[in-house]
Amino acid sequence: MTGLVVAIDGPSGTGKSTISRRLAGELGLAYLDTGAMYRVATWWCLHLGLDLTDHEAVAAAVRTIPMEIGTDPARPTFAVDGHDVAREIRSTRISTAVSAVATNLGVRPELQQRQREAIAAELQPGSFSGGRGVIAEGRDITTVVAPDAPVRILLLADEEARLQRRARELHGTADAGALAATRDQVVRRDADDSTVANFTTAADGVVTVDTSTLTLDEAVATVRAVITAADENPRTQEQQ
């Protein structure tokens, strides 16, 4: 595979991060978690003491954020001005606030452009992947950030499956209490983000994979098959 770009979108809990990281590692590709970039932007704005409802101030701050991204799928890194924020951006504080930044229409074009630049960088010989390519996952990668990617996939799953997966990830269990505690981060955030991005309906040429009833290994194998088929026949998706 040379210079391959794989764009993967989907709601929370469909498995897109886990699947993307695993396949990037197996295929020797870089891994770009675009959702984490919005988390970093949220961390930065809170660090500056900004009111996240002040859309202009938030957008201005994001335009100047000294964000550093590591695309190694075995250890993706995120830093701001040299400060490692990878753990902090996964905190409940950030999770409950990130939609306010992700739905800011002044923020999205800035981060989308940085995402395009990160993808383009991975097609160069001196990049982490050595030019082999990248798997980028998020909410609007297949439609806005990389609409011309040779492989575009939308991962879907029913709400119950998504809630159970995220509950196990965050709380180690999927009992009633864990599901209730997880619902806001999954259902509410997806509802908020859907006001600015379409990640529940596949655009033309985007392959849909429903992971509701699939094990992780089955989901990985299914997505790998889509990537392999597109790499073997680059015109496949153009003809769909």
MOMO-V791654 format. One record per backbone hydrogen bond with DSSP energy under -1.0 kcal/mol. NH is the residue of the N-H (numbers start at 0). CO is the residue of the C=O. Records with the same first field share a line. If there is no record, write none. Layout:
NH=CO, CO
//
This chain:
2=130
3=131
5=133
6=150
7=135
8=152
9=137
13=10
18=14
19=15
20=16
21=17
22=18
23=19
24=20
25=21
26=22
28=23
29=132
30=70
31=134
33=31, 136
37=33
38=34
39=35
40=36
41=37
42=38
43=39
44=40
45=41
46=42
47=43
48=45
49=44
53=50
54=52
57=53
58=54
59=55
60=56
61=57
62=58
63=60
66=64
67=78
69=76
74=71
78=67
79=82
80=65
82=79
84=77
88=84
89=86
90=87
94=90
95=91
97=93
99=96
101=97
102=98
103=100
106=103
107=103
110=106
111=107
112=108
113=109
114=110
115=111
116=112
117=113
118=114
119=115
120=116
121=117
122=119
123=120
126=123
131=128
133=3
134=29
135=5
136=31
137=7
143=139
144=139
145=140
148=145
150=4
152=6
153=206
154=8
155=208
161=157
162=158
163=159
164=160
165=161
166=162
167=163
168=164
169=165
170=166
171=167
178=174
179=175
180=176
181=177
182=178
185=181
186=182
188=183
189=185
190=186
191=187
192=188
193=189
194=191
195=192
196=192
205=202
206=151
208=153
210=155
213=210
218=214
219=215
220=216
221=217
222=218
223=219
224=220
225=221
226=222
227=223
228=224
229=225
230=226
231=227
232=228
235=232
238=234
//
